[in-house]
Amino acid sequence: MSHSRGSDGHGSDGLFPRLAPPATLVQAASGGNTVITRRAVPPWVRTGFYWFLAFEFFVGFATKFWAGETFFGPAYSEKFADWGFDPNMRYLVGAIELVCAILLVIPRRQSRFLGAAGLVLLLTGAVTTHVIDDAPIYEEVSAPLHLVIMLCVVAANWPADVRELFRWRPSEALTLSQPGELRGRT
């Protein structure tokens, strides 16, 4: 029995046509090649998600530097001492949270990858600390949940080549149309 290929070239037999996933077709300027790019989530949703995550870690930064009690309970200087760490270690943890939060909102894959990877390392220590210490349930759930989210962000922004992390190119939204003239992409 021979299978005929449909007009799409993918073996649809006519009875049950193969439906292509939603995609955006882009006609390349050179050579007339067609490139298919897929955008499952609109860019504004992704940007909002990164800003929300950054806000959460900014709050974490602020509470680590706060001297007194926080809305999460006792002061972090007391919490770090109870966990067996130097109370001043909270400043280092807060600073790492701030830097990683800033990296998350920079609209480049490299910076988002580095910010999320830094938070994965930080959250691994937080999960370990909360599990060993018999922390309240919200801490035992919050830290692992954020660790899983950051692992997903790392995977979504994983560079094709490690060298890409160290190559900072001009923003993809800007193109050079004439020497010395920048114009936004439409």
C-alpha positions in Angstrom: 0.0 0.0 0.0 1.5 3.3 -1.0 1.0 6.4 1.0 0.6 9.6 -1.0 2.0 12.8 0.2 -0.5 15.7 0.6 0.2 19.2 -0.7 2.0 19.9 2.5 4.5 17.1 1.8 4.0 15.5 5.2 2.0 12.4 4.3 -1.6 13.6 5.0 -4.0 11.2 3.3 -6.8 13.7 2.7 -9.2 12.2 5.3 -7.4 13.6 8.3 -5.3 16.5 7.2 -2.3 17.2 9.3 -2.7 20.5 11.1 0.4 22.6 11.5 1.0 24.3 14.9 0.6 28.1 15.0 3.6 29.7 13.6 4.8 32.9 12.1 6.2 32.8 8.6 8.9 35.3 7.9 10.2 35.9 4.4 14.0 36.3 4.5 15.3 39.4 2.6 18.2 37.4 1.0 17.4 34.5 -1.3 13.6 34.4 -0.6 13.9 31.6 1.9 11.0 31.1 4.3 11.8 30.8 8.0 9.3 29.5 10.4 9.5 30.9 13.9 7.2 29.8 16.7 6.0 32.0 19.5 3.9 30.0 22.0 3.6 32.9 24.4 3.3 36.5 23.5 6.3 38.6 24.4 4.4 40.9 26.8 3.4 37.8 28.9 7.0 36.6 29.1 8.2 40.1 30.0 5.5 40.4 32.7 6.4 37.0 34.1 10.1 38.0 34.3 9.2 41.3 36.0 7.0 39.5 38.5 9.8 37.1 39.4 12.2 40.0 39.7 9.8 41.8 42.0 9.6 38.7 44.3 13.4 38.5 44.5 13.6 42.3 45.0 11.3 41.9 48.0 13.6 39.1 49.2 16.5 41.5 48.9 14.7 44.3 50.8 13.8 42.0 53.7 17.3 40.7 54.0 18.6 44.2 54.5 15.7 45.2 56.8 16.9 45.5 60.4 13.7 44.6 62.2 10.9 42.1 61.9 9.5 41.5 58.4 6.1 40.5 57.2 7.7 37.0 56.8 8.4 36.8 60.6 11.4 37.6 62.7 14.4 39.6 61.4 16.6 37.8 58.9 19.6 38.4 61.2 17.8 36.2 63.8 16.8 33.6 61.2 20.4 33.3 59.8 21.7 32.9 63.3 19.1 30.2 64.1 20.1 28.4 60.9 23.7 28.4 62.0 25.0 31.1 59.7 26.7 34.4 60.4 23.9 37.0 60.7 25.7 39.2 58.2 25.5 36.5 55.6 22.0 37.9 54.9 23.6 40.8 53.2 25.4 38.6 50.7 22.3 36.6 50.0 20.2 39.8 49.6 22.8 41.3 47.2 22.8 38.1 45.1 19.0 38.2 45.0 19.2 41.9 43.8 21.8 41.3 41.1 19.9 38.2 39.8 16.6 40.1 39.8 18.1 42.9 37.8 19.5 40.3 35.3 16.0 38.8 34.9 14.5 42.0 33.7 17.2 42.8 31.1 15.6 41.7 27.8 18.4 39.4 26.7 18.6 35.7 26.8 22.1 35.8 28.2 21.3 38.0 31.2 18.1 36.1 32.0 20.0 32.8 31.8 22.7 34.1 34.2 20.2 35.6 36.6 18.1 32.4 36.7 21.3 30.2 37.0 22.5 32.4 40.0 19.1 32.0 41.6 19.1 28.3 41.1 22.4 28.1 43.1 21.0 30.4 45.8 17.7 28.5 46.0 19.4 25.2 46.2 21.0 26.4 49.5 17.7 27.8 50.6 15.9 24.6 50.0 18.6 22.6 51.8 18.5 25.0 54.8 14.7 25.0 55.0 14.4 21.2 54.8 17.1 20.6 57.4 15.8 23.2 59.8 12.1 22.1 59.9 11.0 25.5 58.6 7.3 26.6 58.5 5.3 25.1 55.7 5.3 28.2 53.6 9.1 28.3 53.5 9.3 24.6 52.8 7.0 25.0 49.8 8.1 28.4 48.6 11.8 27.7 48.2 11.4 24.5 46.2 8.6 26.0 44.1 10.9 29.0 43.2 13.7 26.5 42.5 11.6 24.6 40.0 10.5 27.9 38.3 14.1 29.1 38.1 15.1 25.7 36.6 12.4 26.2 33.9 13.7 29.8 33.3 17.2 28.4 32.9 16.0 25.8 30.5 14.0 28.3 28.4 17.0 30.6 28.1 19.7 28.0 27.7 22.3 29.2 25.2 23.0 27.1 22.1 26.7 27.7 22.7 28.3 28.6 26.0 30.3 31.3 24.2 27.0 33.2 23.6 27.0 34.1 27.3 30.1 36.3 26.7 29.1 37.8 23.4 27.1 40.9 23.9 25.6 42.1 20.6 23.4 45.1 19.9 19.8 44.6 20.9 17.9 42.4 18.4 15.2 45.1 18.2 17.6 47.6 16.7 19.1 47.3 13.2 21.7 49.4 11.5 20.1 50.8 8.3 22.8 53.3 7.3 26.2 53.9 8.9 25.6 55.9 12.1 21.8 55.5 12.0 19.8 53.1 14.2 16.2 52.3 13.6 13.7 50.1 15.4 12.5 46.9 13.8 8.8 47.0 12.6 
